[in-house]
Amino acid sequence: MAHSQNTLSDRPDRAHVETIPDDKNMPQTAEYHPEELVKSKFDDLSIPRTVWVFRRVSLVALAIYTGYVCEGFELKIGNNIIANAGFIKQFGRQGGSGVQALDPTWGNNVGQIVTFLYIHWFSDRFGRKACLGLAWLWLAVGCIVLNLAKTPAVWAIGKLCNGAGVGILQVTCQVYVMEICPNNIRGGMLTFQAVWSNIGNIACNVMMQRLNKKHPDNYSLPLRILIAPVAMMLLFWAFVPESPWYYARHGQKEKAMKSLKLLYGNVEGYDFEQEYSIIEKTISHERELLDEAPKVTHVFKGLNLRRTLTVLLLAVSGPFGGLSIILSYSTYFFAIAGLSDPFLATLILS
């Protein structure tokens, strides 16, 4: 009895030391119960500990986000280069006032819109990694076309291809990261994509500012440099495994287990069978919810109506206020405002 009391008294002291729970100390809810959803034993770790334990997954997520460096770089080039003197001389047309002007950025938006129409089906049919490969292909083709473009029509085609690639990135990268990251760091890793996008923005703004100082008529140099982030994407994505969630949704357990081992093979105490069981039960639960056949009209009823209006208000307030135009064409905006170095102003803004 005394021995039992000493054992119990020792437990609070050990509870202050953060460790990965052993399988023998797992709570009953972590056992296999086909009718229940279960919780991973790693969900109780702190955020710093989770990042360290799942450091391989964190690095894979950062590798996926290299696509956002290309996104930030490509979008900024398209928006800033229209203020470059050499670009205007090559692609501009004289208006009634005798001033040459060109705005080909619409092609980028059209490419993104077209992508959104099919990428969800493509991702569910062929997988997340196939989507990444398709995004790289669109961006590589767009980069080549932009470097060869000498007419507005060819330039618009290049922007259309790049827009299609960026659209795939915006849909696929965050879905992939959401599926592979543990619950504790999932939200942080999803928002971290903005860091990579801003890195691309800043790199582009620095380059355009220096280019405008030394070679104001050279617009082709940033287009050649655009090849670098596209090549970097291919280098990193070549080693990224397919999402185990994709395989689980298609009943391909062996392939899912292989992906799990590639992603979490360095995690001590990781039970692949148990974690795969959690994925299966989660997918089954999602399908049960979908069987209730939700309708589009449900978002306009009850509490969902308030949520819908809140999201719409946040989404449209910026564009209606002109924020999107100012941010997208900041360099051109600063040039019209009379700043002597509009590219420097854009760099400061970024």
N, C-alpha and C positions, 0 to 999 in steps of 0.2 A: 504493500500500500504506500509506504514511504517512497519506494522507488518510483511508483506511478506519479506521486505528487511532485517529485523532483523533475520528472520528465515533462510534466505539464508546465512547471514553472520555468523550464528552459525555453519553451516554445516562443513566448513573447520576445525574448532576446534575439532569437534567430529570425523572427519576422521582420526585424529592422534591416536585415541584410538582404539586398535584392538579388535574387538568383532565379534561374530558370527552373520551374517546378519539374520534379521527376515524375515519370509516369505512375510510379507507385503511390505518389501523394496527390494524384489528380482527383478533383471532386467527381462525384458520380455523374454530374451533368456532362462531363467530357467523354463518357463512354458512348458506345455506339447505340443510339436509340433511333431507329428508322423513323419514328413518328415525331421526333423532336428536332429542333434546330439546336446546335451545340455551340459552345464558345471555345475558341482556341486558347490553349494554356499560355500563349504569349501575349494575350490581350491585356494582361495585368502589369506588364512591364512599363516603366516610365518611358517618356519620349526619347531622352538621350540613350538609355539602355537599348531601346528598340532599334534606334539608328545604328548602334554598334553591332548588335546581334545580327541584324539584317543588312549589314553593310554591303554585301554583294548585290542585293536587290536595290539598295539606294544608288549604287553605281550604275546599275542597269537603267534605272529611271533617269539618271542624269545623261546617260548615253542616248536614250530616247529623246531627251529634250534638246539634243544638238540640232534637231530639226527646227526648233524655235529660234536658234541663232540665225539660221538661214531665213526663217520667216521675217524676223525683225530687220535683217540686213536687206532682204529683197523688197519688203514693203517700203522701207525708207528710201532706197534707191529710186523706186518708182515715183515716190512723192517729191523727192528733192531734185532729181535730175532735170525736171522740167524747168527749173530756174537756171540751169547751166547754159552759158552762152553758146558753147559748141553744140549742145544738143538742140537748142532752138534754131541754130543756123542749119543744121542737118535736116531736122524734121518739121520745122515751123512753116507756117503758111502766112502770107501777108493778108491782114484784114483790111477793112475800109480805112483804118487810120494809118496803115502802112507798117504796123508793128506785127512781127511774126509771133505766133503763139500756137501751142499744141497741148492737148490734154488727153493722153491715151490711157489714163489710169482706169477708165471704166472697164477695160478688158480684164483687169485683175478681178474686179468684183463679179463680173459675169462668170469667170472661171470658178470662183468659189460657190456661186449659186448653183451652177450646173453640177458641181461635185456633191453638194448636199442632197441632190435628188437620187443619187445611186449608191453613195458610199456606205450607207447602213446595210443595204442588201449585200454589197460586195464583201463587207467585213464579216457578216454572219455566214456567208457562203464560203469564203476562201481564207479567212483568218486575219488577225491583226498584222502579222508580219507581211503578208501579201499586200495589205494596204500600205504599209511603210515602203515596200518596194515600188508600188504604183506611184506613191507620192514622189519618191526619188526620181522615177522615170519622167514624170511630168516636169519636175524642176530642172532636171538635166536637159531635157529637150527645150524647155523655155529659156534656159541659160544660153544654149547654143544659138537659138533663134535670135535672141536679143543681141548677141555679139555679132551676128551676121547681118542684122537689120540695117537697111539704108533708106527704107521708105516707111511712112506711117502705118501702112497695112501690115507689113511684116512685123513691125514693132508691136502692133496690137495682137498679133498671133502669139508672139512670145509672151506678152503679158497675160494672155488668156491661158497659156500652158502653165505659167507660174502660179496664176490664181487657182487653177485646178489642183496643183500640188499643195499649195498653202491650205486650201480647203480640207484636203485629206489630213494634213497634219493637225489642224485644229480639232478634227473629230476623233482621230485615231489615237494620238499620243496620250491624251488624258484618259481615255478609256483603258488603254493598256496599263498605264501607271496605276490607275484605280484598282485594276484587277490583281496586280502583283504585289502591291504594297500592303503591309500589315495595317490593321485598323488604326493603331495609335498615331501613325505618321502619314496616313493616307491624305488627309486634308492639307497638311503642310507641303507634301510633295506635289499635290495638284496645283497649288498656288505658286510653287517654285518655278513653274514654267515662265512666269512673267520676268524672272531674273534673267533667264537665258534670252528671252526676246529683247529685253532692254540692252543686254550685252551686244546683240546684233545691231540694235538701233544706234547705240553710242559709237560702235566701231564704224558704222556707215557715216554718221555725222562728222566724226573726226576726219575720216578720209575725204569726204566731200568738202569740208572746210579747208583742208590743206590743198586739195586739188584746185579749188577756186582761187587760192592765193598764188600758186606756182604755175598751174596750167589751166587757165580759165576756159580754154576752148577744147580741152580734152575730156570728152564724155565717155569714151570707151574703156578707160582704165578701171573704173568701178565695176563695169560689167564683166571685165576679165577676172577681177578679184572675187566676184560672185561665185566663180568656179570653186573657190577654196571651201566655203561652208557646205556646198553640195558634195564635194569629195569627202569632207569630214563626216557627213551623214552616212555615206556608204561604208566608210571605215568602221564606224561604231556600230551601225545596225547589222553588219555582217555577223556579229557574235551574239546578237540578241535572240533568245529563244522565243518560240511562239507562246502565247498566253495559255497557261493550263486551263483557264476558264473556258477558252474557246474549244479545246479538246473535250472538256467535260460536258459542254452543252451538246456535243455531237456523239457522246457515248464512247469516245476513244480513250479509254482509261490508260492503256500502256503509254501512249504518247503524252498524256497529261502527267503521268508519273515521271516520265523522262524530263519534262519541262520543270516539274517541281524539284527534281534533284539538281538540275542545272541552276535553278534560282536559289534554292535553300539548302543545297548540299553541305554548306559550311556551317550551318546552324546546329549547334550541339543539342541533342535531345529532340530533334524535329521528327515527329511521327508522320511519315508520308501517307500512310493508309488513313490515319485519323483525319489529317488535314484535307485529304481528298474527299473523305466522307462528309466533312463540313461543306465543301464546295458543292457536292451533289445535293445535299439537303437544302442548301440555299437556292440552288437552281430550281429544285422541285417546288420550293415554297413560292418562288417568283412565278412559276407557271400556274400554280394554283390561283394566285392573285389575278393573273391574266385571264384565267378561265371565267372570271366574273364579267368579262366583256365590258370594260369601261368605255364610255362614249365621250366624244369631243365635247358634248354639251355639259358634261359633268364639271368641267373647269369653270363654268359660269353659274354654278349653284353653290349656295351655302358658304362654308369657309373657303372652298376652292376659288370662289369668285373674288374674295378679298386677296388671296394669294396671287391670282391672275392679274388683278389691277395693280398690285404692288410691283410685280415684275415688269409689267408693261410701262408703268410710270418711270421706273428706273431706266428702262431700256431706251425710251423715246425722248426723255427730257434732254439728254445731251445733244443728240442730233437736231432736235427742234430748236435748241439754243444756238446752233451753229458750231458746236464744239468739234464735231467730227471734221468739218471742213477746215477749221483753223489748224487742228492737229495734223490732218493728213497733208495739207499744203502749207505747212508752217513756213518753209523756206520761201515759197512764192509769196505768201502773205507778208512776210517781213520785207521782201524785196519791194513789193508795192507800197509798203509803209514808209519806204525811204531809207532803211538801214543800209549803211555802207558795206556791212558784211553779214548778209542774211544767214549764211551757213553757220557762222559763229553763234548767232542768236538761237538757231535751231539746236546747236550742240549744247548750249546752256540750258535750253528748255528740256532736253532729254536727260 
